[in-house]
Amino acid sequence: MDTALLGLEAQSVIGLRLMQIAMGQGTPSEAQLMMTEKMLAFMDAATTVASGGSAEAIIEGYRRRVQANARRLRAA
């Protein structure tokens, strides 16, 4: 269930970012932030796995980040 929710939430963030780009409000710093976030999320997931963490913990961390992005993008 959490994986499905993550997918839906991620699609929402993608939609918000695409809407900003289409309206001419996308910025290079937002594009850089997307890349940085992905690298940091991967490193956190790898650390979680290396320390014996579960897939559920990784999904939970991803969901927190995606939800924070959605809140930030909606406020912009």
All heavy atoms as a GROMACS GRO file, in nm:
protein
  560
    1MET      N    1   0.082  -0.120   0.000
    1MET     CA    2   0.000   0.000   0.000
    1MET      C    3   0.087   0.126   0.000
    1MET      O    4   0.060   0.220  -0.074
    1MET     CB    5  -0.092  -0.003   0.122
    1MET     CG    6  -0.185   0.113   0.129
    1MET     SD    7  -0.302   0.103  -0.005
    1MET     CE    8  -0.427   0.209   0.052
    2ASP      N    9   0.192   0.126   0.084
    2ASP     CA   10   0.279   0.243   0.089
    2ASP      C   11   0.350   0.268  -0.044
    2ASP      O   12   0.370   0.382  -0.083
    2ASP     CB   13   0.383   0.228   0.200
    2ASP     CG   14   0.326   0.253   0.339
    2ASP    OD1   15   0.222   0.322   0.348
    2ASP    OD2   16   0.385   0.205   0.436
    3THR      N   17   0.384   0.160  -0.113
    3THR     CA   18   0.451   0.174  -0.242
    3THR      C   19   0.356   0.238  -0.343
    3THR      O   20   0.396   0.325  -0.421
    3THR     CB   21   0.500   0.038  -0.293
    3THR    OG1   22   0.585  -0.020  -0.193
    3THR    CG2   23   0.577   0.051  -0.422
    4ALA      N   24   0.230   0.196  -0.341
    4ALA     CA   25   0.131   0.254  -0.432
    4ALA      C   26   0.110   0.402  -0.401
    4ALA      O   27   0.103   0.486  -0.493
    4ALA     CB   28   0.000   0.178  -0.422
    5LEU      N   29   0.102   0.436  -0.273
    5LEU     CA   30   0.086   0.576  -0.234
    5LEU      C   31   0.208   0.658  -0.276
    5LEU      O   32   0.193   0.772  -0.322
    5LEU     CB   33   0.062   0.588  -0.084
    5LEU     CG   34  -0.073   0.537  -0.035
    5LEU    CD1   35  -0.078   0.536   0.117
    5LEU    CD2   36  -0.186   0.621  -0.093
    6LEU      N   37   0.326   0.602  -0.261
    6LEU     CA   38   0.447   0.671  -0.305
    6LEU      C   39   0.439   0.701  -0.454
    6LEU      O   40   0.471   0.812  -0.498
    6LEU     CB   41   0.572   0.588  -0.274
    6LEU     CG   42   0.703   0.641  -0.331
    6LEU    CD1   43   0.736   0.779  -0.274
    6LEU    CD2   44   0.816   0.543  -0.303
    7GLY      N   45   0.395   0.605  -0.532
    7GLY     CA   46   0.381   0.626  -0.676
    7GLY      C   47   0.285   0.739  -0.709
    7GLY      O   48   0.314   0.824  -0.794
    8LEU      N   49   0.172   0.742  -0.641
    8LEU     CA   50   0.074   0.848  -0.665
    8LEU      C   51   0.127   0.984  -0.622
    8LEU      O   52   0.111   1.084  -0.692
    8LEU     CB   53  -0.056   0.817  -0.590
    8LEU     CG   54  -0.134   0.697  -0.641
    8LEU    CD1   55  -0.249   0.664  -0.546
    8LEU    CD2   56  -0.186   0.722  -0.781
    9GLU      N   57   0.192   0.987  -0.506
    9GLU     CA   58   0.246   1.114  -0.457
    9GLU      C   59   0.358   1.165  -0.547
    9GLU      O   60   0.366   1.285  -0.575
    9GLU     CB   61   0.296   1.095  -0.313
    9GLU     CG   62   0.183   1.070  -0.215
    9GLU     CD   63   0.228   1.006  -0.084
    9GLU    OE1   64   0.345   0.963  -0.072
    9GLU    OE2   65   0.144   0.998   0.007
   10ALA      N   66   0.441   1.074  -0.595
   10ALA     CA   67   0.550   1.114  -0.685
   10ALA      C   68   0.492   1.171  -0.815
   10ALA      O   69   0.544   1.270  -0.868
   10ALA     CB   70   0.642   0.996  -0.712
   11GLN      N   71   0.388   1.109  -0.867
   11GLN     CA   72   0.325   1.160  -0.989
   11GLN      C   73   0.269   1.300  -0.968
   11GLN      O   74   0.273   1.384  -1.057
   11GLN     CB   75   0.215   1.066  -1.037
   11GLN     CG   76   0.267   0.938  -1.097
   11GLN     CD   77   0.354   0.963  -1.218
   11GLN    OE1   78   0.320   1.041  -1.306
   11GLN    NE2   79   0.468   0.897  -1.224
   12SER      N   80   0.217   1.325  -0.848
   12SER     CA   81   0.166   1.458  -0.816
   12SER      C   82   0.278   1.561  -0.820
   12SER      O   83   0.262   1.670  -0.876
   12SER     CB   84   0.102   1.455  -0.677
   12SER     OG   85   0.071   1.584  -0.633
   13VAL      N   86   0.394   1.527  -0.762
   13VAL     CA   87   0.507   1.619  -0.763
   13VAL      C   88   0.557   1.642  -0.906
   13VAL      O   89   0.587   1.756  -0.944
   13VAL     CB   90   0.620   1.567  -0.672
   13VAL    CG1   91   0.749   1.646  -0.691
   13VAL    CG2   92   0.577   1.573  -0.526
   14ILE      N   93   0.562   1.537  -0.984
   14ILE     CA   94   0.602   1.551  -1.125
   14ILE      C   95   0.507   1.646  -1.196
   14ILE      O   96   0.550   1.735  -1.271
   14ILE     CB   97   0.607   1.413  -1.195
   14ILE    CG1   98   0.722   1.331  -1.138
   14ILE    CG2   99   0.619   1.429  -1.346
   14ILE    CD1  100   0.718   1.184  -1.177
   15GLY      N  101   0.378   1.630  -1.174
   15GLY     CA  102   0.279   1.718  -1.234
   15GLY      C  103   0.296   1.862  -1.192
   15GLY      O  104   0.287   1.953  -1.275
   16LEU      N  105   0.323   1.885  -1.064
   16LEU     CA  106   0.343   2.022  -1.015
   16LEU      C  107   0.466   2.084  -1.080
   16LEU      O  108   0.463   2.201  -1.120
   16LEU     CB  109   0.358   2.022  -0.863
   16LEU     CG  110   0.231   1.993  -0.783
   16LEU    CD1  111   0.265   1.964  -0.637
   16LEU    CD2  112   0.134   2.110  -0.794
   17ARG      N  113   0.573   2.006  -1.090
   17ARG     CA  114   0.695   2.060  -1.153
   17ARG      C  115   0.674   2.087  -1.301
   17ARG      O  116   0.719   2.189  -1.354
   17ARG     CB  117   0.812   1.964  -1.132
   17ARG     CG  118   0.867   1.971  -0.990
   17ARG     CD  119   0.981   1.878  -0.968
   17ARG     NE  120   1.050   1.910  -0.844
   17ARG     CZ  121   1.110   1.821  -0.768
   17ARG    NH1  122   1.112   1.693  -0.803
   17ARG    NH2  123   1.170   1.857  -0.657
   18LEU      N  124   0.606   1.998  -1.371
   18LEU     CA  125   0.578   2.020  -1.513
   18LEU      C  126   0.490   2.142  -1.534
   18LEU      O  127   0.508   2.217  -1.629
   18LEU     CB  128   0.513   1.895  -1.574
   18LEU     CG  129   0.605   1.777  -1.596
   18LEU    CD1  130   0.525   1.656  -1.646
   18LEU    CD2  131   0.716   1.811  -1.694
   19MET      N  132   0.394   2.163  -1.443
   19MET     CA  133   0.306   2.280  -1.454
   19MET      C  134   0.388   2.408  -1.438
   19MET      O  135   0.369   2.504  -1.512
   19MET     CB  136   0.196   2.275  -1.348
   19MET     CG  137   0.092   2.382  -1.365
   19MET     SD  138  -0.055   2.370  -1.259
   19MET     CE  139  -0.002   2.277  -1.120
   20GLN      N  140   0.482   2.408  -1.342
   20GLN     CA  141   0.567   2.525  -1.325
   20GLN      C  142   0.650   2.552  -1.451
   20GLN      O  143   0.663   2.666  -1.494
   20GLN     CB  144   0.660   2.507  -1.206
   20GLN     CG  145   0.593   2.525  -1.072
   20GLN     CD  146   0.692   2.513  -0.957
   20GLN    OE1  147   0.804   2.466  -0.974
   20GLN    NE2  148   0.648   2.553  -0.839
   21ILE      N  149   0.705   2.447  -1.508
   21ILE     CA  150   0.786   2.462  -1.630
   21ILE      C  151   0.699   2.516  -1.743
   21ILE      O  152   0.739   2.608  -1.815
   21ILE     CB  153   0.852   2.329  -1.667
   21ILE    CG1  154   0.960   2.293  -1.563
   21ILE    CG2  155   0.912   2.335  -1.808
   21ILE    CD1  156   1.011   2.151  -1.573
   22ALA      N  157   0.579   2.460  -1.760
   22ALA     CA  158   0.490   2.502  -1.868
   22ALA      C  159   0.447   2.649  -1.854
   22ALA      O  160   0.426   2.718  -1.954
   22ALA     CB  161   0.366   2.412  -1.873
   23MET      N  162   0.438   2.694  -1.729
   23MET     CA  163   0.397   2.833  -1.704
   23MET      C  164   0.516   2.928  -1.702
   23MET      O  165   0.501   3.046  -1.674
   23MET     CB  166   0.320   2.841  -1.572
   23MET     CG  167   0.188   2.768  -1.577
   23MET     SD  168   0.102   2.750  -1.419
   23MET     CE  169   0.115   2.910  -1.348
   24GLY      N  170   0.635   2.876  -1.732
   24GLY     CA  171   0.754   2.960  -1.735
   24GLY      C  172   0.809   2.992  -1.598
   24GLY      O  173   0.888   3.085  -1.583
   25GLN      N  174   0.767   2.917  -1.497
   25GLN     CA  175   0.813   2.944  -1.361
   25GLN      C  176   0.920   2.844  -1.314
   25GLN      O  177   0.968   2.854  -1.202
   25GLN     CB  178   0.694   2.939  -1.264
   25GLN     CG  179   0.591   3.045  -1.293
   25GLN     CD  180   0.466   3.028  -1.210
   25GLN    OE1  181   0.443   2.923  -1.150
   25GLN    NE2  182   0.385   3.131  -1.206
   26GLY      N  183   0.956   2.750  -1.400
   26GLY     CA  184   1.062   2.655  -1.364
   26GLY      C  185   1.196   2.727  -1.360
   26GLY      O  186   1.222   2.817  -1.439
   27THR      N  187   1.278   2.689  -1.265
   27THR     CA  188   1.407   2.756  -1.251
   27THR      C  189   1.520   2.653  -1.259
   27THR      O  190   1.500   2.536  -1.228
   27THR     CB  191   1.417   2.828  -1.115
   27THR    OG1  192   1.408   2.731  -1.010
   27THR    CG2  193   1.306   2.931  -1.099
   28PRO      N  194   1.638   2.699  -1.297
   28PRO     CA  195   1.753   2.608  -1.295
   28PRO      C  196   1.780   2.551  -1.155
   28PRO      O  197   1.822   2.438  -1.141
   28PRO     CB  198   1.869   2.695  -1.344
   28PRO     CG  199   1.804   2.802  -1.425
   28PRO     CD  200   1.673   2.827  -1.358
   29SER      N  201   1.754   2.632  -1.052
   29SER     CA  202   1.778   2.583  -0.916
   29SER      C  203   1.683   2.469  -0.880
   29SER      O  204   1.720   2.378  -0.807
   29SER     CB  205   1.768   2.696  -0.814
   29SER     OG  206   1.639   2.752  -0.813
   30GLU      N  207   1.561   2.472  -0.932
   30GLU     CA  208   1.467   2.361  -0.908
   30GLU      C  209   1.515   2.235  -0.978
   30GLU      O  210   1.509   2.126  -0.921
   30GLU     CB  211   1.326   2.398  -0.957
   30GLU     CG  212   1.222   2.291  -0.934
   30GLU     CD  213   1.189   2.264  -0.789
   30GLU    OE1  214   1.208   2.354  -0.704
   30GLU    OE2  215   1.144   2.152  -0.758
   31ALA      N  216   1.568   2.248  -1.098
   31ALA     CA  217   1.622   2.132  -1.169
   31ALA      C  218   1.742   2.076  -1.094
   31ALA      O  219   1.756   1.953  -1.082
   31ALA     CB  220   1.661   2.172  -1.311
   32GLN      N  221   1.827   2.163  -1.044
   32GLN     CA  222   1.943   2.118  -0.966
   32GLN      C  223   1.897   2.049  -0.838
   32GLN      O  224   1.952   1.947  -0.798
   32GLN     CB  225   2.033   2.237  -0.934
   32GLN     CG  226   2.156   2.201  -0.855
   32GLN     CD  227   2.251   2.112  -0.933
   32GLN    OE1  228   2.269   2.131  -1.053
   32GLN    NE2  229   2.311   2.016  -0.867
   33LEU      N  230   1.795   2.105  -0.774
   33LEU     CA  231   1.742   2.045  -0.651
   33LEU      C  232   1.689   1.905  -0.678
   33LEU      O  233   1.712   1.813  -0.597
   33LEU     CB  234   1.632   2.134  -0.592
   33LEU     CG  235   1.567   2.085  -0.464
   33LEU    CD1  236   1.668   2.074  -0.352
   33LEU    CD2  237   1.454   2.180  -0.425
   34MET      N  238   1.621   1.886  -0.791
   34MET     CA  239   1.569   1.752  -0.824
   34MET      C  240   1.682   1.651  -0.831
   34MET      O  241   1.671   1.541  -0.777
   34MET     CB  242   1.496   1.755  -0.960
   34MET     CG  243   1.359   1.816  -0.956
   34MET     SD  244   1.268   1.793  -1.110
   34MET     CE  245   1.361   1.893  -1.224
   35MET      N  246   1.790   1.688  -0.896
   35MET     CA  247   1.903   1.595  -0.911
   35MET      C  248   1.970   1.568  -0.776
   35MET      O  249   2.002   1.455  -0.743
   35MET     CB  250   2.005   1.650  -1.011
   35MET     CG  251   1.950   1.660  -1.152
   35MET     SD  252   1.882   1.504  -1.214
   35MET     CE  253   2.026   1.402  -1.214
   36THR      N  254   1.990   1.672  -0.700
   36THR     CA  255   2.053   1.657  -0.569
   36THR      C  256   1.968   1.569  -0.478
   36THR      O  257   2.021   1.481  -0.409
   36THR     CB  258   2.074   1.795  -0.504
   36THR    OG1  259   2.153   1.875  -0.592
   36THR    CG2  260   2.142   1.784  -0.369
   37GLU      N  261   1.838   1.591  -0.478
   37GLU     CA  262   1.748   1.511  -0.394
   37GLU      C  263   1.754   1.363  -0.431
   37GLU      O  264   1.754   1.277  -0.343
   37GLU     CB  265   1.603   1.558  -0.411
   37GLU     CG  266   1.573   1.689  -0.345
   37GLU     CD  267   1.434   1.740  -0.377
   37GLU    OE1  268   1.375   1.696  -0.478
   37GLU    OE2  269   1.385   1.823  -0.300
   38LYS      N  270   1.761   1.336  -0.559
   38LYS     CA  271   1.765   1.196  -0.603
   38LYS      C  272   1.894   1.128  -0.558
   38LYS      O  273   1.891   1.014  -0.512
   38LYS     CB  274   1.748   1.187  -0.754
   38LYS     CG  275   1.604   1.214  -0.796
   38LYS     CD  276   1.591   1.226  -0.944
   38LYS     CE  277   1.453   1.254  -0.992
   38LYS     NZ  278   1.366   1.330  -0.907
   39MET      N  279   2.006   1.199  -0.568
   39MET     CA  280   2.133   1.141  -0.524
   39MET      C  281   2.133   1.118  -0.373
   39MET      O  282   2.177   1.013  -0.325
   39MET     CB  283   2.249   1.231  -0.566
   39MET     CG  284   2.273   1.231  -0.715
   39MET     SD  285   2.420   1.322  -0.768
   39MET     CE  286   2.386   1.485  -0.708
   40LEU      N  287   2.082   1.215  -0.297
   40LEU     CA  288   2.077   1.201  -0.152
   40LEU      C  289   1.982   1.089  -0.110
   40LEU      O  290   2.012   1.013  -0.017
   40LEU     CB  291   2.036   1.332  -0.087
   40LEU     CG  292   2.137   1.446  -0.096
   40LEU    CD1  293   2.078   1.576  -0.043
   40LEU    CD2  294   2.265   1.410  -0.022
   41ALA      N  295   1.869   1.077  -0.179
   41ALA     CA  296   1.774   0.970  -0.147
   41ALA      C  297   1.836   0.834  -0.174
   41ALA      O  298   1.819   0.739  -0.094
   41ALA     CB  299   1.646   0.988  -0.228
   42PHE      N  300   1.911   0.822  -0.283
   42PHE     CA  301   1.977   0.696  -0.313
   42PHE      C  302   2.081   0.662  -0.206
   42PHE      O  303   2.089   0.548  -0.160
   42PHE     CB  304   2.045   0.701  -0.450
   42PHE     CG  305   2.128   0.580  -0.478
   42PHE    CD1  306   2.068   0.459  -0.513
   42PHE    CD2  307   2.266   0.584  -0.465
   42PHE    CE1  308   2.146   0.346  -0.537
   42PHE    CE2  309   2.344   0.471  -0.488
   42PHE     CZ  310   2.283   0.352  -0.524
   43MET      N  311   2.159   0.761  -0.166
   43MET     CA  312   2.261   0.737  -0.064
   43MET      C  313   2.196   0.696   0.069
   43MET      O  314   2.245   0.605   0.137
   43MET     CB  315   2.348   0.861  -0.045
   43MET     CG  316   2.439   0.884  -0.163
   43MET     SD  317   2.551   1.027  -0.161
   43MET     CE  318   2.518   1.114  -0.015
   44ASP      N  319   2.086   0.761   0.106
   44ASP     CA  320   2.014   0.723   0.228
   44ASP      C  321   1.960   0.582   0.219
   44ASP      O  322   1.967   0.505   0.316
   44ASP     CB  323   1.901   0.821   0.257
   44ASP     CG  324   1.950   0.954   0.310
   44ASP    OD1  325   2.070   0.964   0.347
   44ASP    OD2  326   1.869   1.049   0.315
   45ALA      N  327   1.905   0.546   0.103
   45ALA     CA  328   1.852   0.410   0.085
   45ALA      C  329   1.964   0.308   0.094
   45ALA      O  330   1.949   0.204   0.159
   45ALA     CB  331   1.781   0.399  -0.050
   46ALA      N  332   2.077   0.337   0.033
   46ALA     CA  333   2.191   0.244   0.039
   46ALA      C  334   2.240   0.228   0.182
   46ALA      O  335   2.273   0.117   0.225
   46ALA     CB  336   2.303   0.294  -0.052
   47THR      N  337   2.243   0.338   0.256
   47THR     CA  338   2.284   0.332   0.396
   47THR      C  339   2.186   0.250   0.478
   47THR      O  340   2.226   0.170   0.563
   47THR     CB  341   2.296   0.474   0.454
   47THR    OG1  342   2.390   0.547   0.375
   47THR    CG2  343   2.340   0.472   0.598
   48THR      N  344   2.058   0.267   0.452
   48THR     CA  345   1.956   0.191   0.523
   48THR      C  346   1.973   0.042   0.497
   48THR      O  347   1.970  -0.039   0.590
   48THR     CB  348   1.814   0.237   0.481
   48THR    OG1  349   1.799   0.375   0.514
   48THR    CG2  350   1.706   0.157   0.550
   49VAL      N  351   1.993   0.005   0.372
   49VAL     CA  352   2.012  -0.136   0.337
   49VAL      C  353   2.139  -0.190   0.402
   49VAL      O  354   2.139  -0.299   0.460
   49VAL     CB  355   2.015  -0.156   0.184
   49VAL    CG1  356   2.061  -0.295   0.147
   49VAL    CG2  357   1.878  -0.126   0.124
   50ALA      N  358   2.248  -0.113   0.394
   50ALA     CA  359   2.376  -0.158   0.449
   50ALA      C  360   2.371  -0.177   0.600
   50ALA      O  361   2.442  -0.261   0.655
   50ALA     CB  362   2.486  -0.059   0.413
   51SER      N  363   2.284  -0.101   0.665
   51SER     CA  364   2.274  -0.112   0.810
   51SER      C  365   2.164  -0.209   0.853
   51SER      O  366   2.127  -0.214   0.970
   51SER     CB  367   2.253   0.025   0.874
   51SER     OG  368   2.129   0.079   0.833
   52GLY      N  369   2.112  -0.285   0.758
   52GLY     CA  370   2.011  -0.386   0.790
   52GLY      C  371   1.869  -0.336   0.792
   52GLY      O  372   1.779  -0.405   0.840
   53GLY      N  373   1.845  -0.218   0.738
   53GLY     CA  374   1.710  -0.162   0.733
   53GLY      C  375   1.623  -0.234   0.632
   53GLY      O  376   1.670  -0.310   0.549
   54SER      N  377   1.496  -0.206   0.639
   54SER     CA  378   1.398  -0.275   0.554
   54SER      C  379   1.356  -0.188   0.435
   54SER      O  380   1.377  -0.067   0.433
   54SER     CB  381   1.274  -0.307   0.636
   54SER     OG  382   1.209  -0.187   0.675
   55ALA      N  383   1.294  -0.254   0.340
   55ALA     CA  384   1.238  -0.182   0.225
   55ALA      C  385   1.129  -0.086   0.271
   55ALA      O  386   1.115   0.024   0.216
   55ALA     CB  387   1.181  -0.281   0.124
   56GLU      N  388   1.056  -0.125   0.374
   56GLU     CA  389   0.951  -0.038   0.428
   56GLU      C  390   1.010   0.093   0.479
   56GLU      O  391   0.952   0.200   0.460
   56GLU     CB  392   0.873  -0.108   0.539
   56GLU     CG  393   0.786  -0.222   0.491
   56GLU     CD  394   0.863  -0.353   0.472
   56GLU    OE1  395   0.980  -0.363   0.515
   56GLU    OE2  396   0.805  -0.445   0.411
   57ALA      N  397   1.126   0.085   0.544
   57ALA     CA  398   1.191   0.206   0.595
   57ALA      C  399   1.234   0.297   0.480
   57ALA      O  400   1.223   0.420   0.490
   57ALA     CB  401   1.311   0.170   0.681
   58ILE      N  402   1.280   0.238   0.373
   58ILE     CA  403   1.321   0.317   0.256
   58ILE      C  404   1.200   0.386   0.195
   58ILE      O  405   1.204   0.506   0.166
   58ILE     CB  406   1.393   0.228   0.154
   58ILE    CG1  407   1.525   0.178   0.213
   58ILE    CG2  408   1.416   0.302   0.023
   58ILE    CD1  409   1.593   0.071   0.132
   59ILE      N  410   1.092   0.312   0.176
   59ILE     CA  411   0.970   0.370   0.118
   59ILE      C  412   0.919   0.482   0.207
   59ILE      O  413   0.877   0.588   0.158
   59ILE     CB  414   0.861   0.261   0.098
   59ILE    CG1  415   0.908   0.155   0.000
   59ILE    CG2  416   0.728   0.322   0.056
   59ILE    CD1  417   0.930   0.203  -0.141
   60GLU      N  418   0.921   0.462   0.337
   60GLU     CA  419   0.875   0.566   0.430
   60GLU      C  420   0.958   0.693   0.415
   60GLU      O  421   0.904   0.804   0.413
   60GLU     CB  422   0.885   0.513   0.573
   60GLU     CG  423   0.833   0.609   0.677
   60GLU     CD  424   0.845   0.551   0.817
   60GLU    OE1  425   0.815   0.432   0.835
   60GLU    OE2  426   0.886   0.627   0.907
   61GLY      N  427   1.090   0.678   0.403
   61GLY     CA  428   1.176   0.794   0.384
   61GLY      C  429   1.148   0.865   0.253
   61GLY      O  430   1.144   0.988   0.248
   62TYR      N  431   1.128   0.788   0.147
   62TYR     CA  432   1.094   0.848   0.017
   62TYR      C  433   0.963   0.924   0.025
   62TYR      O  434   0.951   1.034  -0.027
   62TYR     CB  435   1.083   0.741  -0.091
   62TYR     CG  436   1.213   0.687  -0.145
   62TYR    CD1  437   1.213   0.576  -0.229
   62TYR    CD2  438   1.336   0.744  -0.116
   62TYR    CE1  439   1.331   0.524  -0.281
   62TYR    CE2  440   1.454   0.694  -0.167
   62TYR     CZ  441   1.451   0.583  -0.249
   62TYR     OH  442   1.566   0.532  -0.301
   63ARG      N  443   0.865   0.864   0.092
   63ARG     CA  444   0.734   0.930   0.102
   63ARG      C  445   0.745   1.062   0.176
   63ARG      O  446   0.682   1.161   0.137
   63ARG     CB  447   0.632   0.839   0.170
   63ARG     CG  448   0.586   0.726   0.078
   63ARG     CD  449   0.465   0.655   0.130
   63ARG     NE  450   0.350   0.745   0.126
   63ARG     CZ  451   0.245   0.733   0.207
   63ARG    NH1  452   0.239   0.636   0.295
   63ARG    NH2  453   0.146   0.818   0.198
   64ARG      N  454   0.823   1.066   0.283
   64ARG     CA  455   0.841   1.192   0.358
   64ARG      C  456   0.898   1.300   0.266
   64ARG      O  457   0.852   1.414   0.267
   64ARG     CB  458   0.934   1.172   0.478
   64ARG     CG  459   0.865   1.120   0.601
   64ARG     CD  460   0.950   1.136   0.726
   64ARG     NE  461   1.085   1.083   0.711
   64ARG     CZ  462   1.120   0.957   0.736
   64ARG    NH1  463   1.029   0.871   0.778
   64ARG    NH2  464   1.245   0.917   0.720
   65ARG      N  465   0.997   1.264   0.187
   65ARG     CA  466   1.059   1.361   0.096
   65ARG      C  467   0.963   1.407  -0.012
   65ARG      O  468   0.956   1.526  -0.045
   65ARG     CB  469   1.184   1.302   0.034
   65ARG     CG  470   1.296   1.288   0.132
   65ARG     CD  471   1.416   1.231   0.068
   65ARG     NE  472   1.526   1.235   0.165
   65ARG     CZ  473   1.640   1.177   0.148
   65ARG    NH1  474   1.665   1.112   0.037
   65ARG    NH2  475   1.734   1.185   0.240
   66VAL      N  476   0.892   1.313  -0.070
   66VAL     CA  477   0.798   1.347  -0.177
   66VAL      C  478   0.686   1.436  -0.123
   66VAL      O  479   0.649   1.536  -0.186
   66VAL     CB  480   0.741   1.219  -0.242
   66VAL    CG1  481   0.624   1.251  -0.335
   66VAL    CG2  482   0.850   1.146  -0.319
   67GLN      N  483   0.635   1.405  -0.005
   67GLN     CA  484   0.530   1.488   0.055
   67GLN      C  485   0.581   1.628   0.086
   67GLN      O  486   0.509   1.727   0.065
   67GLN     CB  487   0.476   1.420   0.181
   67GLN     CG  488   0.395   1.296   0.151
   67GLN     CD  489   0.368   1.211   0.274
   67GLN    OE1  490   0.415   1.240   0.385
   67GLN    NE2  491   0.294   1.104   0.256
   68ALA      N  492   0.705   1.639   0.132
   68ALA     CA  493   0.764   1.772   0.159
   68ALA      C  494   0.777   1.851   0.028
   68ALA      O  495   0.749   1.971   0.025
   68ALA     CB  496   0.899   1.757   0.228
   69ASN      N  497   0.817   1.784  -0.079
   69ASN     CA  498   0.826   1.851  -0.209
   69ASN      C  499   0.689   1.899  -0.255
   69ASN      O  500   0.676   2.010  -0.307
   69ASN     CB  501   0.886   1.758  -0.314
   69ASN     CG  502   1.036   1.755  -0.310
   69ASN    OD1  503   1.099   1.848  -0.264
   69ASN    ND2  504   1.093   1.647  -0.359
   70ALA      N  505   0.588   1.817  -0.238
   70ALA     CA  506   0.453   1.855  -0.279
   70ALA      C  507   0.407   1.979  -0.202
   70ALA      O  508   0.352   2.073  -0.263
   70ALA     CB  509   0.356   1.739  -0.257
   71ARG      N  510   0.431   1.981  -0.072
   71ARG     CA  511   0.392   2.099   0.008
   71ARG      C  512   0.467   2.224  -0.041
   71ARG      O  513   0.407   2.330  -0.058
   71ARG     CB  514   0.421   2.076   0.156
   71ARG     CG  515   0.321   1.988   0.226
   71ARG     CD  516   0.340   1.986   0.377
   71ARG     NE  517   0.470   1.935   0.416
   71ARG     CZ  518   0.498   1.807   0.434
   71ARG    NH1  519   0.405   1.715   0.416
   71ARG    NH2  520   0.620   1.769   0.472
   72ARG      N  521   0.596   2.211  -0.064
   72ARG     CA  522   0.677   2.324  -0.109
   72ARG      C  523   0.633   2.375  -0.246
   72ARG      O  524   0.618   2.495  -0.266
   72ARG     CB  525   0.824   2.282  -0.113
   72ARG     CG  526   0.918   2.394  -0.156
   72ARG     CD  527   1.062   2.348  -0.157
   72ARG     NE  528   1.085   2.228  -0.236
   72ARG     CZ  529   1.097   2.225  -0.368
   72ARG    NH1  530   1.085   2.336  -0.437
   72ARG    NH2  531   1.118   2.112  -0.432
   73LEU      N  532   0.606   2.283  -0.338
   73LEU     CA  533   0.568   2.323  -0.472
   73LEU      C  534   0.428   2.382  -0.476
   73LEU      O  535   0.401   2.472  -0.556
   73LEU     CB  536   0.578   2.203  -0.568
   73LEU     CG  537   0.721   2.158  -0.596
   73LEU    CD1  538   0.720   2.021  -0.664
   73LEU    CD2  539   0.795   2.260  -0.680
   74ARG      N  540   0.337   2.333  -0.393
   74ARG     CA  541   0.202   2.391  -0.389
   74ARG      C  542   0.204   2.533  -0.334
   74ARG      O  543   0.123   2.616  -0.372
   74ARG     CB  544   0.110   2.304  -0.304
   74ARG     CG  545   0.065   2.180  -0.375
   74ARG     CD  546  -0.042   2.106  -0.296
   74ARG     NE  547  -0.060   1.974  -0.352
   74ARG     CZ  548  -0.019   1.862  -0.293
   74ARG    NH1  549   0.039   1.864  -0.175
   74ARG    NH2  550  -0.037   1.746  -0.352
   75ALA      N  551   0.297   2.559  -0.241
   75ALA     CA  552   0.306   2.692  -0.182
   75ALA      C  553   0.370   2.794  -0.276
   75ALA      O  554   0.351   2.914  -0.261
   75ALA     CB  555   0.387   2.685  -0.052
   76ALA      N  556   0.445   2.743  -0.374
   76ALA     CA  557   0.517   2.833  -0.466
   76ALA      C  558   0.424   2.900  -0.565
   76ALA      O  559   0.319   2.864  -0.594
   76ALA     CB  560   0.624   2.755  -0.541
   0.00000   0.00000   0.00000
